[in-house]
Amino acid sequence: MSAAASLLKAEFNDGGDTEATTVGEYIAELVIRVLTEEEGFSGKRPFGNSGWIGDLEEAIGLDPEEYHTPDEYEPLFAAIREALS
């Protein structure tokens, strides 16, 4: 399994806001939510909580208590691109 695939298979727990159990499943839920809610999509609270970015950061090995630059998300971005291409 590639590093990208491993990242998307990483365990994910958002406290029950979704049924996602992996980072990849959570990202799929986000995309579905964006497409179904269109202009009504809330980037701040896509599943009812405002801590979703911290949940995602923790799952991919970043400290959710620290600020992260877009460059620090590049492994996740690369994994998403690889999985979808």
N, C-alpha and C positions, 0 to 999 in steps of 0.2 A: 504494500500500500504506500502510495506517495505521501510526502509530508503534507501536501495540500489536502488529500483525501483524509488523512488522519485528523487534521484540524477540523474538518467538517463533521467528523465522527466523534469529536470530543463530547463528553457528557455535558449536558446543559440542564440547569434547574432555575426556572424563573418564579418559583414559589407557587406554581399552579395556575398562572395566568394563561398558559397554553398547554397543550398536551405534548409539546416538543420535549424530546429527551436528548437530542444532539444539537450541536450548533447548526448543522445543515438543515435540520427540521425547523429550527427556529427561524432561520433566514427564509426558508420557504413560506412559513406562516406570515412573515413580514411582507414578502412580495405579494402574496395572496391578499393580504389586508389592504395594501396600497392599491391594488387593481380593483378590488371590490368597493372600497370606500371612496376612491377617487379624491375629490377636493375635500371630503370630510375626514380624510386620514389625519390622525394626530401623531406627528413625529415625536411629540413630547410624551404622550401616553398611548402608544399603539394598542396595548392590551390592557389598559386600565391602570398601569403603574408608571411612575416616572423614573423608576430605577432600572429600566430595561437595558440601558447602555452598560451600566455597572454589571448586570447579570452576564451580558455578553462578554465584557472585558474579563471577568473572572474565569469564564469558561475557556477563553483562549490564552490564559496565562498572564494577563495584564492586571496590575493592581487597580481595582476600581476606585480606590481613594485618591489616586493621582491623576493629573491631567495627562492626556496622551495626544501626541501629534498625529495627523493623518498617516505619516510615514510608519508609525508603530502598528498601524492596522494593515500594512501592506501584505503580510503573510495571509491574513484573512481575505483580502481583496484578491490575491493571486489564487487562493483556493477556490473562491467563488467563480472567478474567470475560467479556471481549469475545469471545474465541474460542469459549467454551463456551455463550454465550447466543444 
